[in-house]
Amino acid sequence: MSKQLALANVRQYLSDGHFEDDLRRRVAIRSESQDPDQAPELARYLHEEIEPVLIRMGFACRALENPNGAGPLLFASRHEGDDLPTLLTYGHGDVVLGYDEQWQQGLSPWTLTREGERWYGRGTADNKGQHSINLAALEQVIKAREGRLGFNVKVLFETGEERGSPGLREVCTEHRELLAADVFIASDGPRLNDSRPTIFLGSRGSALFSLEVRARDKGLHSGNWGGVMVNPAVVLSNALASLVDQHGRIRCRGLVPSSIPGPVREAVKDLGIDRHSLGRSLDEHWGEPGLTLGERLFAWNTVEILTFTAGNPAKPVNAIPPSALAHCQLRFVVGTDWQHLESILRQHLDAEGFQQVEIKIDRCTPATRLDPDNPWVRFAKDSIGRTTPRKIAILPNLAGTLPNDIFADVLGLPTLWIPHSYPGCSQHAPDEHMLEPVILEGLEIMTALFWDLGSVDCRKNNNK
């Protein structure tokens, strides 16, 4: 009964093809939460695929009703002792649309395909492959410890993350006591890169908003009316330029944080991000001047124009469009006054002379960030450091957005995410994949972490 036995067993689990079999079954389930026709597959994934695995490991499972009427949720609990620490972990069984026809020849989003080190299939990176690693690691620790973990585990699976996790906040609020734990550890999103094990402690927030200019109910001939009638596309393009300039710098300064905290700046500095460290050359002169590339990505805000439409882009005609619409996004860090986004935009646009621009706030997810010096961060970093010789990346927050605020703010938990993907995984795109070396390292990291979590020393250190 030893950690080395658990590690040897989880490596064997991978080399014997058992992990591949697990992931192949899971990828084959078309759990596209953005397609209403696939709603039955969401429940099938939870109750026919995940629940039997949890029951086999000694978990008691129950469905949680989604008050939003969206995708189902599954809760499972494995309790070993009132005096033991409790872990809450999480995964989502839904995936984005497959875009079947856009995948490379010979690949299908619903068939796990191995080509060299790449394992292709929808959900391999986001999130089926990642939570499959964690489930396999838990099971191997239970076996190596002869039926025990040395800690309690609660598991929460949802099936609506790719739609913004509708109902998850309400479920966690209603079942706060049921979900009570000492720490939250889960896996989603990418590592810093494929060669550095990563822990991120929160995520940037996301605010989706649209700006629209409506001048009239129909288009006007550009020869007969051009020069004397307002062009909404011209007005809106200038309004957008007043928000963010041609170099990506946010001009509306109410949309940026007041500063970057010292510990965050130090953590980002340790990442050593340069133009070539993320697998794709970065645009050095894009974004906030005076900040490093790492600070722009992990410690600052961006305003992105996601779509801009006016007239009929597919069939342009010689007409002044009657309206123009832009869908935009603010990615933001802790310290941003996002709760007053609409009033900040309104005040800015009015001051710039764009009173005719209409604002609609669509959806906001708060930013979160755990202190990098938190004891649980030190525990996880030490555990991973004893398992792999690679340098560990500690991200104050993911550059993207996850529903981490629900676990951090609603449940009040220290949150650690240990991803098993990498930036080039084609997440949300055709040819989504995982890397086999990262799968192996993920299995090793999580097995060792769960073993260490059940150790006496770990309990002592984290109950202080």
Secondary structure as UniProt FT lines:
FT   HELIX           3..15
FT   TURN            16..17
FT   HELIX           18..28
FT   TURN            33..34
FT   HELIX           36..38
FT   HELIX           39..44
FT   HELIX           45..50
FT   HELIX           51..56
FT   TURN            57..58
FT   STRAND          60..64
FT   TURN            67..68
FT   STRAND          73..78
FT   TURN            82..83
FT   STRAND          86..92
FT   HELIX           100..102
FT   TURN            105..106
FT   TURN            109..110
FT   STRAND          113..115
FT   TURN            116..117
FT   STRAND          118..120
FT   TURN            122..127
FT   HELIX           128..144
FT   TURN            145..146
FT   STRAND          152..158
FT   HELIX           161..163
FT   TURN            166..167
FT   HELIX           168..174
FT   TURN            175..179
FT   STRAND          183..186
FT   TURN            194..195
FT   STRAND          198..200
FT   STRAND          202..203
FT   STRAND          205..214
FT   STRAND          220..221
FT   HELIX           222..225
FT   TURN            227..228
FT   HELIX           232..243
FT   TURN            246..247
FT   HELIX           253..255
FT   HELIX           262..270
FT   TURN            275..278
FT   TURN            284..285
FT   TURN            289..290
FT   HELIX           293..298
FT   STRAND          302..310
FT   TURN            313..314
FT   STRAND          319..320
FT   STRAND          323..332
FT   TURN            334..335
FT   HELIX           338..340
FT   HELIX           341..351
FT   TURN            352..353
FT   TURN            355..356
FT   STRAND          358..365
FT   STRAND          368..369
FT   TURN            372..373
FT   HELIX           375..387
FT   STRAND          393..395
FT   HELIX           404..405
FT   HELIX           406..410
FT   STRAND          415..417
FT   TURN            423..424
FT   TURN            427..428
FT   TURN            430..431
FT   STRAND          433..435
FT   HELIX           436..453
FT   HELIX           456..462
//
